[in-house]
Amino acid sequence: MISAGGDTRWPLYGRLVGLYGLMIPIAALGLLTPIGVPALYVAITAETVVPALITVHRFRTGKWKLVSRRYRGVAGD
């Protein structure tokens, strides 16, 4: 099981970018142009994929461990 380990800011940033940076503008584009429903599918996909990529990137860099250690301490303390 993968835990955030106290690093909750980056998943929040990912959700904000996905929702306000991509989903709303793309959905508005679909509403205001002839693109229509396909733009809504792209908006929903972008709103899900972008936060996932940001969170995976943060996990793979290992920087979340530093945040976790500030809250939990090092094992064996």
mmCIF file of the N, C-alpha and C atoms, coordinates in Angstrom:
data_MODEL
# 
_entry.id   MODEL 
# 
loop_
_atom_site.group_PDB 
_atom_site.id 
_atom_site.type_symbol 
_atom_site.label_atom_id 
_atom_site.label_alt_id 
_atom_site.label_comp_id 
_atom_site.label_asym_id 
_atom_site.label_entity_id 
_atom_site.label_seq_id 
_atom_site.pdbx_PDB_ins_code 
_atom_site.Cartn_x 
_atom_site.Cartn_y 
_atom_site.Cartn_z 
_atom_site.occupancy 
_atom_site.B_iso_or_equiv 
_atom_site.pdbx_formal_charge 
_atom_site.auth_seq_id 
_atom_site.auth_comp_id 
_atom_site.auth_asym_id 
_atom_site.auth_atom_id 
_atom_site.pdbx_PDB_model_num 
ATOM 1   N N  . MET A 1 1  ? 0.839   -1.175 0.000   1.00 0.00 ? 1  MET A N  1 
ATOM 2   C CA . MET A 1 1  ? 0.000   0.000  0.000   1.00 0.00 ? 1  MET A CA 1 
ATOM 3   C C  . MET A 1 1  ? 0.886   1.240  0.000   1.00 0.00 ? 1  MET A C  1 
ATOM 4   N N  . ILE A 1 2  ? 0.569   2.213  -0.843  1.00 0.00 ? 2  ILE A N  1 
ATOM 5   C CA . ILE A 1 2  ? 1.316   3.458  -0.916  1.00 0.00 ? 2  ILE A CA 1 
ATOM 6   C C  . ILE A 1 2  ? 0.566   4.510  -0.117  1.00 0.00 ? 2  ILE A C  1 
ATOM 7   N N  . SER A 1 3  ? 1.264   5.144  0.791   1.00 0.00 ? 3  SER A N  1 
ATOM 8   C CA . SER A 1 3  ? 0.663   6.179  1.625   1.00 0.00 ? 3  SER A CA 1 
ATOM 9   C C  . SER A 1 3  ? 1.292   7.522  1.300   1.00 0.00 ? 3  SER A C  1 
ATOM 10  N N  . ALA A 1 4  ? 0.533   8.582  1.496   1.00 0.00 ? 4  ALA A N  1 
ATOM 11  C CA . ALA A 1 4  ? 1.064   9.923  1.263   1.00 0.00 ? 4  ALA A CA 1 
ATOM 12  C C  . ALA A 1 4  ? 2.138   10.256 2.285   1.00 0.00 ? 4  ALA A C  1 
ATOM 13  N N  . GLY A 1 5  ? 2.078   9.652  3.440   1.00 0.00 ? 5  GLY A N  1 
ATOM 14  C CA . GLY A 1 5  ? 3.116   9.853  4.436   1.00 0.00 ? 5  GLY A CA 1 
ATOM 15  C C  . GLY A 1 5  ? 3.188   11.280 4.946   1.00 0.00 ? 5  GLY A C  1 
ATOM 16  N N  . GLY A 1 6  ? 2.102   12.013 4.920   1.00 0.00 ? 6  GLY A N  1 
ATOM 17  C CA . GLY A 1 6  ? 2.087   13.387 5.392   1.00 0.00 ? 6  GLY A CA 1 
ATOM 18  C C  . GLY A 1 6  ? 2.302   14.403 4.298   1.00 0.00 ? 6  GLY A C  1 
ATOM 19  N N  . ASP A 1 7  ? 2.733   13.994 3.128   1.00 0.00 ? 7  ASP A N  1 
ATOM 20  C CA . ASP A 1 7  ? 2.971   14.918 2.019   1.00 0.00 ? 7  ASP A CA 1 
ATOM 21  C C  . ASP A 1 7  ? 1.666   15.106 1.254   1.00 0.00 ? 7  ASP A C  1 
ATOM 22  N N  . THR A 1 8  ? 0.831   16.001 1.730   1.00 0.00 ? 8  THR A N  1 
ATOM 23  C CA . THR A 1 8  ? -0.489  16.192 1.112   1.00 0.00 ? 8  THR A CA 1 
ATOM 24  C C  . THR A 1 8  ? -0.560  17.428 0.230   1.00 0.00 ? 8  THR A C  1 
ATOM 25  N N  . ARG A 1 9  ? 0.472   18.246 0.249   1.00 0.00 ? 9  ARG A N  1 
ATOM 26  C CA . ARG A 1 9  ? 0.434   19.463 -0.569  1.00 0.00 ? 9  ARG A CA 1 
ATOM 27  C C  . ARG A 1 9  ? 0.499   19.165 -2.061  1.00 0.00 ? 9  ARG A C  1 
ATOM 28  N N  . TRP A 1 10 ? 1.408   18.289 -2.464  1.00 0.00 ? 10 TRP A N  1 
ATOM 29  C CA . TRP A 1 10 ? 1.572   18.024 -3.893  1.00 0.00 ? 10 TRP A CA 1 
ATOM 30  C C  . TRP A 1 10 ? 0.357   17.343 -4.517  1.00 0.00 ? 10 TRP A C  1 
ATOM 31  N N  . PRO A 1 11 ? -0.282  16.384 -3.848  1.00 0.00 ? 11 PRO A N  1 
ATOM 32  C CA . PRO A 1 11 ? -1.535  15.878 -4.419  1.00 0.00 ? 11 PRO A CA 1 
ATOM 33  C C  . PRO A 1 11 ? -2.595  16.971 -4.548  1.00 0.00 ? 11 PRO A C  1 
ATOM 34  N N  . LEU A 1 12 ? -2.621  17.901 -3.593  1.00 0.00 ? 12 LEU A N  1 
ATOM 35  C CA . LEU A 1 12 ? -3.549  19.030 -3.687  1.00 0.00 ? 12 LEU A CA 1 
ATOM 36  C C  . LEU A 1 12 ? -3.210  19.902 -4.890  1.00 0.00 ? 12 LEU A C  1 
ATOM 37  N N  . TYR A 1 13 ? -1.943  20.205 -5.068  1.00 0.00 ? 13 TYR A N  1 
ATOM 38  C CA . TYR A 1 13 ? -1.529  21.006 -6.220  1.00 0.00 ? 13 TYR A CA 1 
ATOM 39  C C  . TYR A 1 13 ? -1.922  20.313 -7.527  1.00 0.00 ? 13 TYR A C  1 
ATOM 40  N N  . GLY A 1 14 ? -1.737  19.015 -7.579  1.00 0.00 ? 14 GLY A N  1 
ATOM 41  C CA . GLY A 1 14 ? -2.123  18.265 -8.777  1.00 0.00 ? 14 GLY A CA 1 
ATOM 42  C C  . GLY A 1 14 ? -3.616  18.357 -9.054  1.00 0.00 ? 14 GLY A C  1 
ATOM 43  N N  . ARG A 1 15 ? -4.427  18.236 -7.995  1.00 0.00 ? 15 ARG A N  1 
ATOM 44  C CA . ARG A 1 15 ? -5.880  18.336 -8.163  1.00 0.00 ? 15 ARG A CA 1 
ATOM 45  C C  . ARG A 1 15 ? -6.279  19.732 -8.625  1.00 0.00 ? 15 ARG A C  1 
ATOM 46  N N  . LEU A 1 16 ? -5.632  20.760 -8.069  1.00 0.00 ? 16 LEU A N  1 
ATOM 47  C CA . LEU A 1 16 ? -5.956  22.126 -8.473  1.00 0.00 ? 16 LEU A CA 1 
ATOM 48  C C  . LEU A 1 16 ? -5.601  22.385 -9.931  1.00 0.00 ? 16 LEU A C  1 
ATOM 49  N N  . VAL A 1 17 ? -4.434  21.910 -10.339 1.00 0.00 ? 17 VAL A N  1 
ATOM 50  C CA . VAL A 1 17 ? -4.029  22.074 -11.740 1.00 0.00 ? 17 VAL A CA 1 
ATOM 51  C C  . VAL A 1 17 ? -4.983  21.306 -12.654 1.00 0.00 ? 17 VAL A C  1 
ATOM 52  N N  . GLY A 1 18 ? -5.318  20.084 -12.262 1.00 0.00 ? 18 GLY A N  1 
ATOM 53  C CA . GLY A 1 18 ? -6.211  19.277 -13.086 1.00 0.00 ? 18 GLY A CA 1 
ATOM 54  C C  . GLY A 1 18 ? -7.600  19.890 -13.214 1.00 0.00 ? 18 GLY A C  1 
ATOM 55  N N  . LEU A 1 19 ? -8.125  20.384 -12.105 1.00 0.00 ? 19 LEU A N  1 
ATOM 56  C CA . LEU A 1 19 ? -9.487  20.916 -12.125 1.00 0.00 ? 19 LEU A CA 1 
ATOM 57  C C  . LEU A 1 19 ? -9.554  22.320 -12.710 1.00 0.00 ? 19 LEU A C  1 
ATOM 58  N N  . TYR A 1 20 ? -8.832  23.263 -12.081 1.00 0.00 ? 20 TYR A N  1 
ATOM 59  C CA . TYR A 1 20 ? -8.949  24.652 -12.499 1.00 0.00 ? 20 TYR A CA 1 
ATOM 60  C C  . TYR A 1 20 ? -8.078  25.004 -13.696 1.00 0.00 ? 20 TYR A C  1 
ATOM 61  N N  . GLY A 1 21 ? -6.980  24.299 -13.872 1.00 0.00 ? 21 GLY A N  1 
ATOM 62  C CA . GLY A 1 21 ? -6.093  24.596 -14.985 1.00 0.00 ? 21 GLY A CA 1 
ATOM 63  C C  . GLY A 1 21 ? -6.467  23.907 -16.279 1.00 0.00 ? 21 GLY A C  1 
ATOM 64  N N  . LEU A 1 22 ? -7.150  22.753 -16.157 1.00 0.00 ? 22 LEU A N  1 
ATOM 65  C CA . LEU A 1 22 ? -7.461  21.994 -17.368 1.00 0.00 ? 22 LEU A CA 1 
ATOM 66  C C  . LEU A 1 22 ? -8.946  21.690 -17.545 1.00 0.00 ? 22 LEU A C  1 
ATOM 67  N N  . MET A 1 23 ? -9.564  21.075 -16.545 1.00 0.00 ? 23 MET A N  1 
ATOM 68  C CA . MET A 1 23 ? -10.933 20.611 -16.749 1.00 0.00 ? 23 MET A CA 1 
ATOM 69  C C  . MET A 1 23 ? -11.909 21.753 -17.049 1.00 0.00 ? 23 MET A C  1 
ATOM 70  N N  . ILE A 1 24 ? -11.888 22.776 -16.245 1.00 0.00 ? 24 ILE A N  1 
ATOM 71  C CA . ILE A 1 24 ? -12.843 23.875 -16.452 1.00 0.00 ? 24 ILE A CA 1 
ATOM 72  C C  . ILE A 1 24 ? -12.604 24.590 -17.780 1.00 0.00 ? 24 ILE A C  1 
ATOM 73  N N  . PRO A 1 25 ? -11.352 24.957 -18.118 1.00 0.00 ? 25 PRO A N  1 
ATOM 74  C CA . PRO A 1 25 ? -11.159 25.603 -19.427 1.00 0.00 ? 25 PRO A CA 1 
ATOM 75  C C  . PRO A 1 25 ? -11.508 24.709 -20.625 1.00 0.00 ? 25 PRO A C  1 
ATOM 76  N N  . ILE A 1 26 ? -11.162 23.430 -20.548 1.00 0.00 ? 26 ILE A N  1 
ATOM 77  C CA . ILE A 1 26 ? -11.472 22.532 -21.667 1.00 0.00 ? 26 ILE A CA 1 
ATOM 78  C C  . ILE A 1 26 ? -12.977 22.310 -21.769 1.00 0.00 ? 26 ILE A C  1 
ATOM 79  N N  . ALA A 1 27 ? -13.653 22.166 -20.628 1.00 0.00 ? 27 ALA A N  1 
ATOM 80  C CA . ALA A 1 27 ? -15.106 21.998 -20.651 1.00 0.00 ? 27 ALA A CA 1 
ATOM 81  C C  . ALA A 1 27 ? -15.782 23.249 -21.192 1.00 0.00 ? 27 ALA A C  1 
ATOM 82  N N  . ALA A 1 28 ? -15.281 24.424 -20.832 1.00 0.00 ? 28 ALA A N  1 
ATOM 83  C CA . ALA A 1 28 ? -15.830 25.675 -21.363 1.00 0.00 ? 28 ALA A CA 1 
ATOM 84  C C  . ALA A 1 28 ? -15.610 25.752 -22.867 1.00 0.00 ? 28 ALA A C  1 
ATOM 85  N N  . LEU A 1 29 ? -14.457 25.293 -23.299 1.00 0.00 ? 29 LEU A N  1 
ATOM 86  C CA . LEU A 1 29 ? -14.185 25.261 -24.746 1.00 0.00 ? 29 LEU A CA 1 
ATOM 87  C C  . LEU A 1 29 ? -15.193 24.366 -25.458 1.00 0.00 ? 29 LEU A C  1 
ATOM 88  N N  . GLY A 1 30 ? -15.497 23.235 -24.858 1.00 0.00 ? 30 GLY A N  1 
ATOM 89  C CA . GLY A 1 30 ? -16.487 22.331 -25.440 1.00 0.00 ? 30 GLY A CA 1 
ATOM 90  C C  . GLY A 1 30 ? -17.880 22.917 -25.434 1.00 0.00 ? 30 GLY A C  1 
ATOM 91  N N  . LEU A 1 31 ? -18.168 23.736 -24.439 1.00 0.00 ? 31 LEU A N  1 
ATOM 92  C CA . LEU A 1 31 ? -19.480 24.360 -24.347 1.00 0.00 ? 31 LEU A CA 1 
ATOM 93  C C  . LEU A 1 31 ? -19.642 25.496 -25.342 1.00 0.00 ? 31 LEU A C  1 
ATOM 94  N N  . LEU A 1 32 ? -18.567 26.226 -25.579 1.00 0.00 ? 32 LEU A N  1 
ATOM 95  C CA . LEU A 1 32 ? -18.650 27.434 -26.397 1.00 0.00 ? 32 LEU A CA 1 
ATOM 96  C C  . LEU A 1 32 ? -18.279 27.236 -27.862 1.00 0.00 ? 32 LEU A C  1 
ATOM 97  N N  . THR A 1 33 ? -17.756 26.085 -28.220 1.00 0.00 ? 33 THR A N  1 
ATOM 98  C CA . THR A 1 33 ? -17.353 25.827 -29.597 1.00 0.00 ? 33 THR A CA 1 
ATOM 99  C C  . THR A 1 33 ? -18.070 24.583 -30.117 1.00 0.00 ? 33 THR A C  1 
ATOM 100 N N  . PRO A 1 34 ? -17.970 24.329 -31.391 1.00 0.00 ? 34 PRO A N  1 
ATOM 101 C CA . PRO A 1 34 ? -18.613 23.132 -31.946 1.00 0.00 ? 34 PRO A CA 1 
ATOM 102 C C  . PRO A 1 34 ? -17.957 21.811 -31.547 1.00 0.00 ? 34 PRO A C  1 
ATOM 103 N N  . ILE A 1 35 ? -16.872 21.853 -30.792 1.00 0.00 ? 35 ILE A N  1 
ATOM 104 C CA . ILE A 1 35 ? -16.210 20.613 -30.379 1.00 0.00 ? 35 ILE A CA 1 
ATOM 105 C C  . ILE A 1 35 ? -17.167 19.771 -29.548 1.00 0.00 ? 35 ILE A C  1 
ATOM 106 N N  . GLY A 1 36 ? -17.868 20.398 -28.609 1.00 0.00 ? 36 GLY A N  1 
ATOM 107 C CA . GLY A 1 36 ? -18.936 19.763 -27.853 1.00 0.00 ? 36 GLY A CA 1 
ATOM 108 C C  . GLY A 1 36 ? -18.508 18.648 -26.914 1.00 0.00 ? 36 GLY A C  1 
ATOM 109 N N  . VAL A 1 37 ? -19.215 17.533 -26.996 1.00 0.00 ? 37 VAL A N  1 
ATOM 110 C CA . VAL A 1 37 ? -19.056 16.410 -26.071 1.00 0.00 ? 37 VAL A CA 1 
ATOM 111 C C  . VAL A 1 37 ? -17.644 15.825 -26.071 1.00 0.00 ? 37 VAL A C  1 
ATOM 112 N N  . PRO A 1 38 ? -16.965 15.687 -27.198 1.00 0.00 ? 38 PRO A N  1 
ATOM 113 C CA . PRO A 1 38 ? -15.591 15.168 -27.129 1.00 0.00 ? 38 PRO A CA 1 
ATOM 114 C C  . PRO A 1 38 ? -14.679 16.013 -26.227 1.00 0.00 ? 38 PRO A C  1 
ATOM 115 N N  . ALA A 1 39 ? -14.903 17.311 -26.191 1.00 0.00 ? 39 ALA A N  1 
ATOM 116 C CA . ALA A 1 39 ? -14.105 18.159 -25.299 1.00 0.00 ? 39 ALA A CA 1 
ATOM 117 C C  . ALA A 1 39 ? -14.383 17.821 -23.839 1.00 0.00 ? 39 ALA A C  1 
ATOM 118 N N  . LEU A 1 40 ? -15.611 17.442 -23.533 1.00 0.00 ? 40 LEU A N  1 
ATOM 119 C CA . LEU A 1 40 ? -15.935 17.051 -22.163 1.00 0.00 ? 40 LEU A CA 1 
ATOM 120 C C  . LEU A 1 40 ? -15.211 15.769 -21.780 1.00 0.00 ? 40 LEU A C  1 
ATOM 121 N N  . TYR A 1 41 ? -15.123 14.831 -22.702 1.00 0.00 ? 41 TYR A N  1 
ATOM 122 C CA . TYR A 1 41 ? -14.361 13.605 -22.433 1.00 0.00 ? 41 TYR A CA 1 
ATOM 123 C C  . TYR A 1 41 ? -12.883 13.910 -22.200 1.00 0.00 ? 41 TYR A C  1 
ATOM 124 N N  . VAL A 1 42 ? -12.335 14.801 -23.011 1.00 0.00 ? 42 VAL A N  1 
ATOM 125 C CA . VAL A 1 42 ? -10.935 15.198 -22.842 1.00 0.00 ? 42 VAL A CA 1 
ATOM 126 C C  . VAL A 1 42 ? -10.753 15.904 -21.499 1.00 0.00 ? 42 VAL A C  1 
ATOM 127 N N  . ALA A 1 43 ? -11.713 16.748 -21.115 1.00 0.00 ? 43 ALA A N  1 
ATOM 128 C CA . ALA A 1 43 ? -11.628 17.473 -19.846 1.00 0.00 ? 43 ALA A CA 1 
ATOM 129 C C  . ALA A 1 43 ? -11.635 16.516 -18.661 1.00 0.00 ? 43 ALA A C  1 
ATOM 130 N N  . ILE A 1 44 ? -12.513 15.540 -18.694 1.00 0.00 ? 44 ILE A N  1 
ATOM 131 C CA . ILE A 1 44 ? -12.586 14.564 -17.601 1.00 0.00 ? 44 ILE A CA 1 
ATOM 132 C C  . ILE A 1 44 ? -11.304 13.740 -17.528 1.00 0.00 ? 44 ILE A C  1 
ATOM 133 N N  . THR A 1 45 ? -10.798 13.346 -18.669 1.00 0.00 ? 45 THR A N  1 
ATOM 134 C CA . THR A 1 45 ? -9.552  12.571 -18.707 1.00 0.00 ? 45 THR A CA 1 
ATOM 135 C C  . THR A 1 45 ? -8.380  13.398 -18.184 1.00 0.00 ? 45 THR A C  1 
ATOM 136 N N  . ALA A 1 46 ? -8.281  14.642 -18.628 1.00 0.00 ? 46 ALA A N  1 
ATOM 137 C CA . ALA A 1 46 ? -7.186  15.508 -18.188 1.00 0.00 ? 46 ALA A CA 1 
ATOM 138 C C  . ALA A 1 46 ? -7.262  15.758 -16.688 1.00 0.00 ? 46 ALA A C  1 
ATOM 139 N N  . GLU A 1 47 ? -8.469  15.919 -16.159 1.00 0.00 ? 47 GLU A N  1 
ATOM 140 C CA . GLU A 1 47 ? -8.650  16.182 -14.740 1.00 0.00 ? 47 GLU A CA 1 
ATOM 141 C C  . GLU A 1 47 ? -8.228  14.995 -13.888 1.00 0.00 ? 47 GLU A C  1 
ATOM 142 N N  . THR A 1 48 ? -8.221  13.811 -14.464 1.00 0.00 ? 48 THR A N  1 
ATOM 143 C CA . THR A 1 48 ? -7.809  12.614 -13.744 1.00 0.00 ? 48 THR A CA 1 
ATOM 144 C C  . THR A 1 48 ? -6.326  12.295 -13.956 1.00 0.00 ? 48 THR A C  1 
ATOM 145 N N  . VAL A 1 49 ? -5.857  12.423 -15.177 1.00 0.00 ? 49 VAL A N  1 
ATOM 146 C CA . VAL A 1 49 ? -4.500  12.006 -15.529 1.00 0.00 ? 49 VAL A CA 1 
ATOM 147 C C  . VAL A 1 49 ? -3.439  12.971 -14.991 1.00 0.00 ? 49 VAL A C  1 
ATOM 148 N N  . VAL A 1 50 ? -3.667  14.259 -15.096 1.00 0.00 ? 50 VAL A N  1 
ATOM 149 C CA . VAL A 1 50 ? -2.651  15.239 -14.678 1.00 0.00 ? 50 VAL A CA 1 
ATOM 150 C C  . VAL A 1 50 ? -2.340  15.136 -13.185 1.00 0.00 ? 50 VAL A C  1 
ATOM 151 N N  . PRO A 1 51 ? -3.341  15.109 -12.282 1.00 0.00 ? 51 PRO A N  1 
ATOM 152 C CA . PRO A 1 51 ? -2.992  14.922 -10.870 1.00 0.00 ? 51 PRO A CA 1 
ATOM 153 C C  . PRO A 1 51 ? -2.267  13.600 -10.596 1.00 0.00 ? 51 PRO A C  1 
ATOM 154 N N  . ALA A 1 52 ? -2.646  12.568 -11.326 1.00 0.00 ? 52 ALA A N  1 
ATOM 155 C CA . ALA A 1 52 ? -1.969  11.280 -11.149 1.00 0.00 ? 52 ALA A CA 1 
ATOM 156 C C  . ALA A 1 52 ? -0.501  11.389 -11.559 1.00 0.00 ? 52 ALA A C  1 
ATOM 157 N N  . LEU A 1 53 ? -0.216  12.056 -12.655 1.00 0.00 ? 53 LEU A N  1 
ATOM 158 C CA . LEU A 1 53 ? 1.173   12.214 -13.098 1.00 0.00 ? 53 LEU A CA 1 
ATOM 159 C C  . LEU A 1 53 ? 1.983   13.046 -12.109 1.00 0.00 ? 53 LEU A C  1 
ATOM 160 N N  . ILE A 1 54 ? 1.389   14.096 -11.567 1.00 0.00 ? 54 ILE A N  1 
ATOM 161 C CA . ILE A 1 54 ? 2.092   14.932 -10.594 1.00 0.00 ? 54 ILE A CA 1 
ATOM 162 C C  . ILE A 1 54 ? 2.391   14.131 -9.324  1.00 0.00 ? 54 ILE A C  1 
ATOM 163 N N  . THR A 1 55 ? 1.418   13.359 -8.865  1.00 0.00 ? 55 THR A N  1 
ATOM 164 C CA . THR A 1 55 ? 1.609   12.555 -7.654  1.00 0.00 ? 55 THR A CA 1 
ATOM 165 C C  . THR A 1 55 ? 2.639   11.454 -7.882  1.00 0.00 ? 55 THR A C  1 
ATOM 166 N N  . VAL A 1 56 ? 2.598   10.794 -9.032  1.00 0.00 ? 56 VAL A N  1 
ATOM 167 C CA . VAL A 1 56 ? 3.582   9.750  -9.350  1.00 0.00 ? 56 VAL A CA 1 
ATOM 168 C C  . VAL A 1 56 ? 4.979   10.343 -9.430  1.00 0.00 ? 56 VAL A C  1 
ATOM 169 N N  . HIS A 1 57 ? 5.091   11.516 -10.031 1.00 0.00 ? 57 HIS A N  1 
ATOM 170 C CA . HIS A 1 57 ? 6.398   12.169 -10.110 1.00 0.00 ? 57 HIS A CA 1 
ATOM 171 C C  . HIS A 1 57 ? 6.947   12.455 -8.711  1.00 0.00 ? 57 HIS A C  1 
ATOM 172 N N  . ARG A 1 58 ? 6.096   12.979 -7.845  1.00 0.00 ? 58 ARG A N  1 
ATOM 173 C CA . ARG A 1 58 ? 6.517   13.279 -6.474  1.00 0.00 ? 58 ARG A CA 1 
ATOM 174 C C  . ARG A 1 58 ? 6.933   12.001 -5.740  1.00 0.00 ? 58 ARG A C  1 
ATOM 175 N N  . PHE A 1 59 ? 6.198   10.930 -5.970  1.00 0.00 ? 59 PHE A N  1 
ATOM 176 C CA . PHE A 1 59 ? 6.520   9.658  -5.327  1.00 0.00 ? 59 PHE A CA 1 
ATOM 177 C C  . PHE A 1 59 ? 7.856   9.120  -5.821  1.00 0.00 ? 59 PHE A C  1 
ATOM 178 N N  . ARG A 1 60 ? 8.072   9.154  -7.117  1.00 0.00 ? 60 ARG A N  1 
ATOM 179 C CA . ARG A 1 60 ? 9.301   8.594  -7.685  1.00 0.00 ? 60 ARG A CA 1 
ATOM 180 C C  . ARG A 1 60 ? 10.548  9.378  -7.308  1.00 0.00 ? 60 ARG A C  1 
ATOM 181 N N  . THR A 1 61 ? 10.418  10.687 -7.088  1.00 0.00 ? 61 THR A N  1 
ATOM 182 C CA . THR A 1 61 ? 11.582  11.474 -6.683  1.00 0.00 ? 61 THR A CA 1 
ATOM 183 C C  . THR A 1 61 ? 11.988  11.168 -5.249  1.00 0.00 ? 61 THR A C  1 
ATOM 184 N N  . GLY A 1 62 ? 11.059  10.645 -4.448  1.00 0.00 ? 62 GLY A N  1 
ATOM 185 C CA . GLY A 1 62 ? 11.364  10.301 -3.074  1.00 0.00 ? 62 GLY A CA 1 
ATOM 186 C C  . GLY A 1 62 ? 11.306  11.482 -2.114  1.00 0.00 ? 62 GLY A C  1 
ATOM 187 N N  . LYS A 1 63 ? 10.938  12.660 -2.612  1.00 0.00 ? 63 LYS A N  1 
ATOM 188 C CA . LYS A 1 63 ? 10.884  13.838 -1.748  1.00 0.00 ? 63 LYS A CA 1 
ATOM 189 C C  . LYS A 1 63 ? 9.785   13.734 -0.696  1.00 0.00 ? 63 LYS A C  1 
ATOM 190 N N  . TRP A 1 64 ? 8.805   12.904 -0.946  1.00 0.00 ? 64 TRP A N  1 
ATOM 191 C CA . TRP A 1 64 ? 7.735   12.733 0.035   1.00 0.00 ? 64 TRP A CA 1 
ATOM 192 C C  . TRP A 1 64 ? 8.267   12.113 1.318   1.00 0.00 ? 64 TRP A C  1 
ATOM 193 N N  . LYS A 1 65 ? 9.364   11.354 1.207   1.00 0.00 ? 65 LYS A N  1 
ATOM 194 C CA . LYS A 1 65 ? 9.943   10.719 2.392   1.00 0.00 ? 65 LYS A CA 1 
ATOM 195 C C  . LYS A 1 65 ? 10.489  11.755 3.367   1.00 0.00 ? 65 LYS A C  1 
ATOM 196 N N  . LEU A 1 66 ? 11.048  12.837 2.847   1.00 0.00 ? 66 LEU A N  1 
ATOM 197 C CA . LEU A 1 66 ? 11.565  13.895 3.714   1.00 0.00 ? 66 LEU A CA 1 
ATOM 198 C C  . LEU A 1 66 ? 10.437  14.530 4.515   1.00 0.00 ? 66 LEU A C  1 
ATOM 199 N N  . VAL A 1 67 ? 9.314   14.753 3.870   1.00 0.00 ? 67 VAL A N  1 
ATOM 200 C CA . VAL A 1 67 ? 8.155   15.324 4.554   1.00 0.00 ? 67 VAL A CA 1 
ATOM 201 C C  . VAL A 1 67 ? 7.649   14.336 5.596   1.00 0.00 ? 67 VAL A C  1 
ATOM 202 N N  . SER A 1 68 ? 7.588   13.079 5.234   1.00 0.00 ? 68 SER A N  1 
ATOM 203 C CA . SER A 1 68 ? 7.103   12.054 6.149   1.00 0.00 ? 68 SER A CA 1 
ATOM 204 C C  . SER A 1 68 ? 7.997   11.954 7.386   1.00 0.00 ? 68 SER A C  1 
ATOM 205 N N  . ARG A 1 69 ? 9.302   12.051 7.195   1.00 0.00 ? 69 ARG A N  1 
ATOM 206 C CA . ARG A 1 69 ? 10.226  11.933 8.322   1.00 0.00 ? 69 ARG A CA 1 
ATOM 207 C C  . ARG A 1 69 ? 10.076  13.106 9.294   1.00 0.00 ? 69 ARG A C  1 
ATOM 208 N N  . ARG A 1 70 ? 9.699   14.262 8.780   1.00 0.00 ? 70 ARG A N  1 
ATOM 209 C CA . ARG A 1 70 ? 9.477   15.405 9.673   1.00 0.00 ? 70 ARG A CA 1 
ATOM 210 C C  . ARG A 1 70 ? 8.307   15.136 10.610  1.00 0.00 ? 70 ARG A C  1 
ATOM 211 N N  . TYR A 1 71 ? 7.297   14.409 10.118  1.00 0.00 ? 71 TYR A N  1 
ATOM 212 C CA . TYR A 1 71 ? 6.127   14.114 10.943  1.00 0.00 ? 71 TYR A CA 1 
ATOM 213 C C  . TYR A 1 71 ? 6.317   12.884 11.816  1.00 0.00 ? 71 TYR A C  1 
ATOM 214 N N  . ARG A 1 72 ? 6.968   11.870 11.289  1.00 0.00 ? 72 ARG A N  1 
ATOM 215 C CA . ARG A 1 72 ? 7.050   10.588 11.970  1.00 0.00 ? 72 ARG A CA 1 
ATOM 216 C C  . ARG A 1 72 ? 8.392   10.299 12.621  1.00 0.00 ? 72 ARG A C  1 
ATOM 217 N N  . GLY A 1 73 ? 9.432   10.945 12.165  1.00 0.00 ? 73 GLY A N  1 
ATOM 218 C CA . GLY A 1 73 ? 10.760  10.629 12.661  1.00 0.00 ? 73 GLY A CA 1 
ATOM 219 C C  . GLY A 1 73 ? 11.351  9.440  11.907  1.00 0.00 ? 73 GLY A C  1 
ATOM 220 N N  . VAL A 1 74 ? 12.601  9.147  12.180  1.00 0.00 ? 74 VAL A N  1 
ATOM 221 C CA . VAL A 1 74 ? 13.292  8.029  11.524  1.00 0.00 ? 74 VAL A CA 1 
ATOM 222 C C  . VAL A 1 74 ? 12.993  6.762  12.307  1.00 0.00 ? 74 VAL A C  1 
ATOM 223 N N  . ALA A 1 75 ? 12.855  5.638  11.611  1.00 0.00 ? 75 ALA A N  1 
ATOM 224 C CA . ALA A 1 75 ? 12.587  4.362  12.268  1.00 0.00 ? 75 ALA A CA 1 
ATOM 225 C C  . ALA A 1 75 ? 13.704  4.035  13.248  1.00 0.00 ? 75 ALA A C  1 
ATOM 226 N N  . GLY A 1 76 ? 13.312  3.555  14.431  1.00 0.00 ? 76 GLY A N  1 
ATOM 227 C CA . GLY A 1 76 ? 14.299  3.193  15.428  1.00 0.00 ? 76 GLY A CA 1 
ATOM 228 C C  . GLY A 1 76 ? 14.564  4.278  16.453  1.00 0.00 ? 76 GLY A C  1 
ATOM 229 N N  . ASP A 1 77 ? 13.869  5.420  16.310  1.00 0.00 ? 77 ASP A N  1 
ATOM 230 C CA . ASP A 1 77 ? 14.054  6.509  17.291  1.00 0.00 ? 77 ASP A CA 1 
ATOM 231 C C  . ASP A 1 77 ? 13.418  6.143  18.611  1.00 0.00 ? 77 ASP A C  1 
# 
